[in-house]
Amino acid sequence: MGRRTAAACRHAGIRVDAVATEPGIHPLAVAVTAAVTVTRARSGRGNGR
């Protein structure tokens, strides 16, 4: 979702939590995935159970 689409959504009253910026949302997704992986490993939930 681009900045203009996000602005239109906000104007319409639709909540927008993440907006892709250059070069895209990929770096954020990688950071979140890494944080979740570390958290699960520390709590012993890394095996999918």
PDBQT receptor file of N, H, CA, C and O in Angstrom, charges set to zero:
ATOM      1  N   MET A   1       0.851  -1.161   0.000  1.00  0.00    +0.000 N 
ATOM      2  CA  MET A   1       0.000   0.000   0.000  1.00  0.00    +0.000 C 
ATOM      3  C   MET A   1       0.896   1.224   0.000  1.00  0.00    +0.000 C 
ATOM      4  O   MET A   1       1.837   1.319   0.788  1.00  0.00    +0.000 OA
ATOM      5  N   GLY A   2       0.603   2.137  -0.872  1.00  0.00    +0.000 N 
ATOM      6  H   GLY A   2      -0.161   2.059  -1.512  1.00  0.00    +0.000 HD
ATOM      7  CA  GLY A   2       1.396   3.354  -0.975  1.00  0.00    +0.000 C 
ATOM      8  C   GLY A   2       0.910   4.443  -0.039  1.00  0.00    +0.000 C 
ATOM      9  O   GLY A   2      -0.116   4.306   0.628  1.00  0.00    +0.000 OA
ATOM     10  N   ARG A   3       1.673   5.533  -0.002  1.00  0.00    +0.000 N 
ATOM     11  H   ARG A   3       2.506   5.644  -0.544  1.00  0.00    +0.000 HD
ATOM     12  CA  ARG A   3       1.339   6.646   0.894  1.00  0.00    +0.000 C 
ATOM     13  C   ARG A   3       0.000   7.285   0.554  1.00  0.00    +0.000 C 
ATOM     14  O   ARG A   3      -0.768   7.635   1.451  1.00  0.00    +0.000 OA
ATOM     15  N   ARG A   4      -0.283   7.439  -0.737  1.00  0.00    +0.000 N 
ATOM     16  H   ARG A   4       0.341   7.155  -1.465  1.00  0.00    +0.000 HD
ATOM     17  CA  ARG A   4      -1.549   8.079  -1.118  1.00  0.00    +0.000 C 
ATOM     18  C   ARG A   4      -2.743   7.199  -0.776  1.00  0.00    +0.000 C 
ATOM     19  O   ARG A   4      -3.784   7.696  -0.346  1.00  0.00    +0.000 OA
ATOM     20  N   THR A   5      -2.592   5.899  -0.967  1.00  0.00    +0.000 N 
ATOM     21  H   THR A   5      -1.746   5.495  -1.316  1.00  0.00    +0.000 HD
ATOM     22  CA  THR A   5      -3.673   4.980  -0.604  1.00  0.00    +0.000 C 
ATOM     23  C   THR A   5      -3.900   5.011   0.901  1.00  0.00    +0.000 C 
ATOM     24  O   THR A   5      -5.040   5.022   1.366  1.00  0.00    +0.000 OA
ATOM     25  N   ALA A   6      -2.805   5.025   1.660  1.00  0.00    +0.000 N 
ATOM     26  H   ALA A   6      -1.879   5.016   1.282  1.00  0.00    +0.000 HD
ATOM     27  CA  ALA A   6      -2.924   5.088   3.118  1.00  0.00    +0.000 C 
ATOM     28  C   ALA A   6      -3.605   6.379   3.550  1.00  0.00    +0.000 C 
ATOM     29  O   ALA A   6      -4.442   6.369   4.453  1.00  0.00    +0.000 OA
ATOM     30  N   ALA A   7      -3.250   7.487   2.912  1.00  0.00    +0.000 N 
ATOM     31  H   ALA A   7      -2.570   7.495   2.179  1.00  0.00    +0.000 HD
ATOM     32  CA  ALA A   7      -3.882   8.766   3.245  1.00  0.00    +0.000 C 
ATOM     33  C   ALA A   7      -5.374   8.728   2.939  1.00  0.00    +0.000 C 
ATOM     34  O   ALA A   7      -6.181   9.236   3.718  1.00  0.00    +0.000 OA
ATOM     35  N   ALA A   8      -5.743   8.134   1.819  1.00  0.00    +0.000 N 
ATOM     36  H   ALA A   8      -5.088   7.721   1.186  1.00  0.00    +0.000 HD
ATOM     37  CA  ALA A   8      -7.158   8.017   1.456  1.00  0.00    +0.000 C 
ATOM     38  C   ALA A   8      -7.902   7.141   2.461  1.00  0.00    +0.000 C 
ATOM     39  O   ALA A   8      -9.037   7.440   2.832  1.00  0.00    +0.000 OA
ATOM     40  N   CYS A   9      -7.262   6.063   2.898  1.00  0.00    +0.000 N 
ATOM     41  H   CYS A   9      -6.340   5.820   2.596  1.00  0.00    +0.000 HD
ATOM     42  CA  CYS A   9      -7.878   5.179   3.895  1.00  0.00    +0.000 C 
ATOM     43  C   CYS A   9      -8.093   5.926   5.203  1.00  0.00    +0.000 C 
ATOM     44  O   CYS A   9      -9.164   5.837   5.804  1.00  0.00    +0.000 OA
ATOM     45  N   ARG A  10      -7.083   6.657   5.642  1.00  0.00    +0.000 N 
ATOM     46  H   ARG A  10      -6.213   6.729   5.154  1.00  0.00    +0.000 HD
ATOM     47  CA  ARG A  10      -7.213   7.420   6.888  1.00  0.00    +0.000 C 
ATOM     48  C   ARG A  10      -8.330   8.454   6.772  1.00  0.00    +0.000 C 
ATOM     49  O   ARG A  10      -9.116   8.640   7.701  1.00  0.00    +0.000 OA
ATOM     50  N   HIS A  11      -8.390   9.118   5.629  1.00  0.00    +0.000 N 
ATOM     51  H   HIS A  11      -7.751   8.967   4.874  1.00  0.00    +0.000 HD
ATOM     52  CA  HIS A  11      -9.436  10.120   5.399  1.00  0.00    +0.000 C 
ATOM     53  C   HIS A  11     -10.823   9.485   5.458  1.00  0.00    +0.000 C 
ATOM     54  O   HIS A  11     -11.782  10.115   5.903  1.00  0.00    +0.000 OA
ATOM     55  N   ALA A  12     -10.922   8.238   5.006  1.00  0.00    +0.000 N 
ATOM     56  H   ALA A  12     -10.143   7.727   4.645  1.00  0.00    +0.000 HD
ATOM     57  CA  ALA A  12     -12.198   7.520   5.023  1.00  0.00    +0.000 C 
ATOM     58  C   ALA A  12     -12.489   6.887   6.381  1.00  0.00    +0.000 C 
ATOM     59  O   ALA A  12     -13.546   6.288   6.576  1.00  0.00    +0.000 OA
ATOM     60  N   GLY A  13     -11.547   7.022   7.322  1.00  0.00    +0.000 N 
ATOM     61  H   GLY A  13     -10.688   7.509   7.163  1.00  0.00    +0.000 HD
ATOM     62  CA  GLY A  13     -11.758   6.470   8.655  1.00  0.00    +0.000 C 
ATOM     63  C   GLY A  13     -11.304   5.035   8.811  1.00  0.00    +0.000 C 
ATOM     64  O   GLY A  13     -11.652   4.376   9.791  1.00  0.00    +0.000 OA
ATOM     65  N   ILE A  14     -10.522   4.539   7.848  1.00  0.00    +0.000 N 
ATOM     66  H   ILE A  14     -10.239   5.074   7.052  1.00  0.00    +0.000 HD
ATOM     67  CA  ILE A  14     -10.008   3.170   7.905  1.00  0.00    +0.000 C 
ATOM     68  C   ILE A  14      -8.632   3.203   8.554  1.00  0.00    +0.000 C 
ATOM     69  O   ILE A  14      -7.762   3.963   8.130  1.00  0.00    +0.000 OA
ATOM     70  N   ARG A  15      -8.433   2.384   9.578  1.00  0.00    +0.000 N 
ATOM     71  H   ARG A  15      -9.140   1.767   9.923  1.00  0.00    +0.000 HD
ATOM     72  CA  ARG A  15      -7.157   2.347  10.288  1.00  0.00    +0.000 C 
ATOM     73  C   ARG A  15      -6.081   1.716   9.411  1.00  0.00    +0.000 C 
ATOM     74  O   ARG A  15      -6.301   0.682   8.781  1.00  0.00    +0.000 OA
ATOM     75  N   VAL A  16      -4.918   2.355   9.381  1.00  0.00    +0.000 N 
ATOM     76  H   VAL A  16      -4.739   3.195   9.893  1.00  0.00    +0.000 HD
ATOM     77  CA  VAL A  16      -3.776   1.858   8.627  1.00  0.00    +0.000 C 
ATOM     78  C   VAL A  16      -2.613   1.737   9.600  1.00  0.00    +0.000 C 
ATOM     79  O   VAL A  16      -2.176   2.735  10.174  1.00  0.00    +0.000 OA
ATOM     80  N   ASP A  17      -2.104   0.507   9.790  1.00  0.00    +0.000 N 
ATOM     81  H   ASP A  17      -2.459  -0.303   9.324  1.00  0.00    +0.000 HD
ATOM     82  CA  ASP A  17      -1.026   0.276  10.747  1.00  0.00    +0.000 C 
ATOM     83  C   ASP A  17       0.362   0.343  10.128  1.00  0.00    +0.000 C 
ATOM     84  O   ASP A  17       1.302   0.806  10.774  1.00  0.00    +0.000 OA
ATOM     85  N   ALA A  18       0.506  -0.107   8.899  1.00  0.00    +0.000 N 
ATOM     86  H   ALA A  18      -0.257  -0.483   8.374  1.00  0.00    +0.000 HD
ATOM     87  CA  ALA A  18       1.826  -0.139   8.267  1.00  0.00    +0.000 C 
ATOM     88  C   ALA A  18       1.701   0.364   6.841  1.00  0.00    +0.000 C 
ATOM     89  O   ALA A  18       0.812  -0.051   6.097  1.00  0.00    +0.000 OA
ATOM     90  N   VAL A  19       2.586   1.248   6.476  1.00  0.00    +0.000 N 
ATOM     91  H   VAL A  19       3.308   1.585   7.081  1.00  0.00    +0.000 HD
ATOM     92  CA  VAL A  19       2.594   1.796   5.128  1.00  0.00    +0.000 C 
ATOM     93  C   VAL A  19       3.968   1.536   4.542  1.00  0.00    +0.000 C 
ATOM     94  O   VAL A  19       4.990   1.858   5.147  1.00  0.00    +0.000 OA
ATOM     95  N   ALA A  20       3.976   0.956   3.369  1.00  0.00    +0.000 N 
ATOM     96  H   ALA A  20       3.145   0.694   2.877  1.00  0.00    +0.000 HD
ATOM     97  CA  ALA A  20       5.241   0.677   2.695  1.00  0.00    +0.000 C 
ATOM     98  C   ALA A  20       5.919   1.983   2.311  1.00  0.00    +0.000 C 
ATOM     99  O   ALA A  20       5.280   2.894   1.786  1.00  0.00    +0.000 OA
ATOM    100  N   THR A  21       7.207   2.065   2.577  1.00  0.00    +0.000 N 
ATOM    101  H   THR A  21       7.726   1.325   3.004  1.00  0.00    +0.000 HD
ATOM    102  CA  THR A  21       8.007   3.205   2.138  1.00  0.00    +0.000 C 
ATOM    103  C   THR A  21       9.109   2.662   1.259  1.00  0.00    +0.000 C 
ATOM    104  O   THR A  21       9.301   1.449   1.177  1.00  0.00    +0.000 OA
ATOM    105  N   GLU A  22       9.824   3.533   0.614  1.00  0.00    +0.000 N 
ATOM    106  H   GLU A  22       9.668   4.518   0.681  1.00  0.00    +0.000 HD
ATOM    107  CA  GLU A  22      10.903   3.073  -0.253  1.00  0.00    +0.000 C 
ATOM    108  C   GLU A  22      11.929   2.346   0.589  1.00  0.00    +0.000 C 
ATOM    109  O   GLU A  22      12.243   2.869   1.658  1.00  0.00    +0.000 OA
ATOM    110  N   PRO A  23      12.472   1.234   0.245  1.00  0.00    +0.000 N 
ATOM    111  CA  PRO A  23      12.229   0.410  -0.931  1.00  0.00    +0.000 C 
ATOM    112  C   PRO A  23      11.122  -0.610  -0.746  1.00  0.00    +0.000 C 
ATOM    113  O   PRO A  23      11.149  -1.658  -1.391  1.00  0.00    +0.000 OA
ATOM    114  N   GLY A  24      10.183  -0.351   0.084  1.00  0.00    +0.000 N 
ATOM    115  H   GLY A  24      10.161   0.501   0.608  1.00  0.00    +0.000 HD
ATOM    116  CA  GLY A  24       9.096  -1.289   0.315  1.00  0.00    +0.000 C 
ATOM    117  C   GLY A  24       9.030  -1.675   1.777  1.00  0.00    +0.000 C 
ATOM    118  O   GLY A  24       9.816  -1.201   2.597  1.00  0.00    +0.000 OA
ATOM    119  N   ILE A  25       8.099  -2.526   2.086  1.00  0.00    +0.000 N 
ATOM    120  H   ILE A  25       7.460  -2.911   1.420  1.00  0.00    +0.000 HD
ATOM    121  CA  ILE A  25       7.876  -2.927   3.475  1.00  0.00    +0.000 C 
ATOM    122  C   ILE A  25       8.759  -4.121   3.861  1.00  0.00    +0.000 C 
ATOM    123  O   ILE A  25       8.740  -4.565   5.009  1.00  0.00    +0.000 OA
ATOM    124  N   HIS A  26       9.517  -4.627   2.917  1.00  0.00    +0.000 N 
ATOM    125  H   HIS A  26       9.533  -4.266   1.984  1.00  0.00    +0.000 HD
ATOM    126  CA  HIS A  26      10.347  -5.814   3.151  1.00  0.00    +0.000 C 
ATOM    127  C   HIS A  26      11.273  -5.681   4.366  1.00  0.00    +0.000 C 
ATOM    128  O   HIS A  26      11.310  -6.604   5.179  1.00  0.00    +0.000 OA
ATOM    129  N   PRO A  27      12.028  -4.576   4.535  1.00  0.00    +0.000 N 
ATOM    130  CA  PRO A  27      12.905  -4.481   5.715  1.00  0.00    +0.000 C 
ATOM    131  C   PRO A  27      12.141  -4.563   7.037  1.00  0.00    +0.000 C 
ATOM    132  O   PRO A  27      12.636  -5.152   7.998  1.00  0.00    +0.000 OA
ATOM    133  N   LEU A  28      10.955  -3.985   7.095  1.00  0.00    +0.000 N 
ATOM    134  H   LEU A  28      10.553  -3.506   6.315  1.00  0.00    +0.000 HD
ATOM    135  CA  LEU A  28      10.143  -4.075   8.309  1.00  0.00    +0.000 C 
ATOM    136  C   LEU A  28       9.712  -5.512   8.556  1.00  0.00    +0.000 C 
ATOM    137  O   LEU A  28       9.758  -5.992   9.688  1.00  0.00    +0.000 OA
ATOM    138  N   ALA A  29       9.295  -6.196   7.504  1.00  0.00    +0.000 N 
ATOM    139  H   ALA A  29       9.257  -5.806   6.583  1.00  0.00    +0.000 HD
ATOM    140  CA  ALA A  29       8.868  -7.591   7.641  1.00  0.00    +0.000 C 
ATOM    141  C   ALA A  29      10.017  -8.463   8.133  1.00  0.00    +0.000 C 
ATOM    142  O   ALA A  29       9.811  -9.350   8.961  1.00  0.00    +0.000 OA
ATOM    143  N   VAL A  30      11.213  -8.223   7.636  1.00  0.00    +0.000 N 
ATOM    144  H   VAL A  30      11.381  -7.502   6.963  1.00  0.00    +0.000 HD
ATOM    145  CA  VAL A  30      12.387  -8.985   8.068  1.00  0.00    +0.000 C 
ATOM    146  C   VAL A  30      12.668  -8.728   9.549  1.00  0.00    +0.000 C 
ATOM    147  O   VAL A  30      12.947  -9.662  10.300  1.00  0.00    +0.000 OA
ATOM    148  N   ALA A  31      12.594  -7.467   9.966  1.00  0.00    +0.000 N 
ATOM    149  H   ALA A  31      12.368  -6.708   9.355  1.00  0.00    +0.000 HD
ATOM    150  CA  ALA A  31      12.860  -7.130  11.365  1.00  0.00    +0.000 C 
ATOM    151  C   ALA A  31      11.826  -7.757  12.296  1.00  0.00    +0.000 C 
ATOM    152  O   ALA A  31      12.177  -8.275  13.356  1.00  0.00    +0.000 OA
ATOM    153  N   VAL A  32      10.565  -7.714  11.907  1.00  0.00    +0.000 N 
ATOM    154  H   VAL A  32      10.279  -7.294  11.046  1.00  0.00    +0.000 HD
ATOM    155  CA  VAL A  32       9.514  -8.305  12.737  1.00  0.00    +0.000 C 
ATOM    156  C   VAL A  32       9.685  -9.813  12.820  1.00  0.00    +0.000 C 
ATOM    157  O   VAL A  32       9.549 -10.395  13.896  1.00  0.00    +0.000 OA
ATOM    158  N   THR A  33       9.981 -10.448  11.699  1.00  0.00    +0.000 N 
ATOM    159  H   THR A  33      10.092  -9.975  10.824  1.00  0.00    +0.000 HD
ATOM    160  CA  THR A  33      10.190 -11.896  11.681  1.00  0.00    +0.000 C 
ATOM    161  C   THR A  33      11.346 -12.286  12.594  1.00  0.00    +0.000 C 
ATOM    162  O   THR A  33      11.252 -13.261  13.339  1.00  0.00    +0.000 OA
ATOM    163  N   ALA A  34      12.430 -11.528  12.534  1.00  0.00    +0.000 N 
ATOM    164  H   ALA A  34      12.507 -10.737  11.928  1.00  0.00    +0.000 HD
ATOM    165  CA  ALA A  34      13.586 -11.814  13.387  1.00  0.00    +0.000 C 
ATOM    166  C   ALA A  34      13.224 -11.659  14.862  1.00  0.00    +0.000 C 
ATOM    167  O   ALA A  34      13.605 -12.489  15.687  1.00  0.00    +0.000 OA
ATOM    168  N   ALA A  35      12.492 -10.603  15.193  1.00  0.00    +0.000 N 
ATOM    169  H   ALA A  35      12.182  -9.929  14.523  1.00  0.00    +0.000 HD
ATOM    170  CA  ALA A  35      12.103 -10.381  16.587  1.00  0.00    +0.000 C 
ATOM    171  C   ALA A  35      11.197 -11.495  17.097  1.00  0.00    +0.000 C 
ATOM    172  O   ALA A  35      11.355 -11.954  18.229  1.00  0.00    +0.000 OA
ATOM    173  N   VAL A  36      10.256 -11.930  16.278  1.00  0.00    +0.000 N 
ATOM    174  H   VAL A  36      10.128 -11.558  15.358  1.00  0.00    +0.000 HD
ATOM    175  CA  VAL A  36       9.354 -13.015  16.679  1.00  0.00    +0.000 C 
ATOM    176  C   VAL A  36      10.132 -14.309  16.854  1.00  0.00    +0.000 C 
ATOM    177  O   VAL A  36       9.895 -15.052  17.807  1.00  0.00    +0.000 OA
ATOM    178  N   THR A  37      11.053 -14.582  15.948  1.00  0.00    +0.000 N 
ATOM    179  H   THR A  37      11.245 -13.979  15.174  1.00  0.00    +0.000 HD
ATOM    180  CA  THR A  37      11.856 -15.802  16.028  1.00  0.00    +0.000 C 
ATOM    181  C   THR A  37      12.673 -15.832  17.319  1.00  0.00    +0.000 C 
ATOM    182  O   THR A  37      12.715 -16.854  18.004  1.00  0.00    +0.000 OA
ATOM    183  N   VAL A  38      13.320 -14.720  17.650  1.00  0.00    +0.000 N 
ATOM    184  H   VAL A  38      13.286 -13.890  17.093  1.00  0.00    +0.000 HD
ATOM    185  CA  VAL A  38      14.128 -14.643  18.871  1.00  0.00    +0.000 C 
ATOM    186  C   VAL A  38      13.241 -14.801  20.107  1.00  0.00    +0.000 C 
ATOM    187  O   VAL A  38      13.593 -15.528  21.036  1.00  0.00    +0.000 OA
ATOM    188  N   THR A  39      12.107 -14.128  20.119  1.00  0.00    +0.000 N 
ATOM    189  H   THR A  39      11.821 -13.537  19.364  1.00  0.00    +0.000 HD
ATOM    190  CA  THR A  39      11.192 -14.209  21.262  1.00  0.00    +0.000 C 
ATOM    191  C   THR A  39      10.694 -15.630  21.471  1.00  0.00    +0.000 C 
ATOM    192  O   THR A  39      10.647 -16.119  22.599  1.00  0.00    +0.000 OA
ATOM    193  N   ARG A  40      10.324 -16.287  20.388  1.00  0.00    +0.000 N 
ATOM    194  H   ARG A  40      10.362 -15.889  19.471  1.00  0.00    +0.000 HD
ATOM    195  CA  ARG A  40       9.841 -17.671  20.496  1.00  0.00    +0.000 C 
ATOM    196  C   ARG A  40      10.948 -18.614  20.938  1.00  0.00    +0.000 C 
ATOM    197  O   ARG A  40      10.704 -19.531  21.722  1.00  0.00    +0.000 OA
ATOM    198  N   ALA A  41      12.157 -18.400  20.447  1.00  0.00    +0.000 N 
ATOM    199  H   ALA A  41      12.355 -17.655  19.810  1.00  0.00    +0.000 HD
ATOM    200  CA  ALA A  41      13.277 -19.256  20.836  1.00  0.00    +0.000 C 
ATOM    201  C   ALA A  41      13.564 -19.110  22.334  1.00  0.00    +0.000 C 
ATOM    202  O   ALA A  41      13.842 -20.093  23.020  1.00  0.00    +0.000 OA
ATOM    203  N   ARG A  42      13.494 -17.893  22.820  1.00  0.00    +0.000 N 
ATOM    204  H   ARG A  42      13.268 -17.094  22.262  1.00  0.00    +0.000 HD
ATOM    205  CA  ARG A  42      13.759 -17.651  24.245  1.00  0.00    +0.000 C 
ATOM    206  C   ARG A  42      12.667 -18.228  25.135  1.00  0.00    +0.000 C 
ATOM    207  O   ARG A  42      12.934 -18.626  26.269  1.00  0.00    +0.000 OA
ATOM    208  N   SER A  43      11.442 -18.274  24.627  1.00  0.00    +0.000 N 
ATOM    209  H   SER A  43      11.226 -17.951  23.705  1.00  0.00    +0.000 HD
ATOM    210  CA  SER A  43      10.338 -18.774  25.448  1.00  0.00    +0.000 C 
ATOM    211  C   SER A  43      10.100 -20.268  25.261  1.00  0.00    +0.000 C 
ATOM    212  O   SER A  43       9.235 -20.847  25.918  1.00  0.00    +0.000 OA
ATOM    213  N   GLY A  44      10.868 -20.897  24.364  1.00  0.00    +0.000 N 
ATOM    214  H   GLY A  44      11.571 -20.427  23.830  1.00  0.00    +0.000 HD
ATOM    215  CA  GLY A  44      10.718 -22.326  24.135  1.00  0.00    +0.000 C 
ATOM    216  C   GLY A  44       9.570 -22.686  23.219  1.00  0.00    +0.000 C 
ATOM    217  O   GLY A  44       9.174 -23.849  23.144  1.00  0.00    +0.000 OA
ATOM    218  N   ARG A  45       9.025 -21.688  22.513  1.00  0.00    +0.000 N 
ATOM    219  H   ARG A  45       9.347 -20.743  22.574  1.00  0.00    +0.000 HD
ATOM    220  CA  ARG A  45       7.905 -21.953  21.616  1.00  0.00    +0.000 C 
ATOM    221  C   ARG A  45       8.342 -21.995  20.159  1.00  0.00    +0.000 C 
ATOM    222  O   ARG A  45       7.500 -21.880  19.268  1.00  0.00    +0.000 OA
ATOM    223  N   GLY A  46       9.603 -22.152  19.900  1.00  0.00    +0.000 N 
ATOM    224  H   GLY A  46      10.286 -22.246  20.624  1.00  0.00    +0.000 HD
ATOM    225  CA  GLY A  46      10.110 -22.124  18.541  1.00  0.00    +0.000 C 
ATOM    226  C   GLY A  46       9.803 -23.345  17.714  1.00  0.00    +0.000 C 
ATOM    227  O   GLY A  46      10.095 -23.359  16.518  1.00  0.00    +0.000 OA
ATOM    228  N   ASN A  47       9.215 -24.385  18.313  1.00  0.00    +0.000 N 
ATOM    229  H   ASN A  47       8.978 -24.373  19.284  1.00  0.00    +0.000 HD
ATOM    230  CA  ASN A  47       8.960 -25.616  17.572  1.00  0.00    +0.000 C 
ATOM    231  C   ASN A  47       7.544 -25.683  17.017  1.00  0.00    +0.000 C 
ATOM    232  O   ASN A  47       7.121 -26.739  16.547  1.00  0.00    +0.000 OA
ATOM    233  N   GLY A  48       6.793 -24.569  17.060  1.00  0.00    +0.000 N 
ATOM    234  H   GLY A  48       7.136 -23.711  17.441  1.00  0.00    +0.000 HD
ATOM    235  CA  GLY A  48       5.450 -24.548  16.501  1.00  0.00    +0.000 C 
ATOM    236  C   GLY A  48       4.365 -25.074  17.415  1.00  0.00    +0.000 C 
ATOM    237  O   GLY A  48       3.222 -25.224  16.981  1.00  0.00    +0.000 OA
ATOM    238  N   ARG A  49       4.682 -25.356  18.652  1.00  0.00    +0.000 N 
ATOM    239  H   ARG A  49       5.610 -25.234  19.004  1.00  0.00    +0.000 HD
ATOM    240  CA  ARG A  49       3.686 -25.869  19.611  1.00  0.00    +0.000 C 
ATOM    241  C   ARG A  49       3.189 -24.793  20.521  1.00  0.00    +0.000 C 
ATOM    242  O   ARG A  49       2.351 -25.053  21.384  1.00  0.00    +0.000 OA
TER     243      ARG A  49
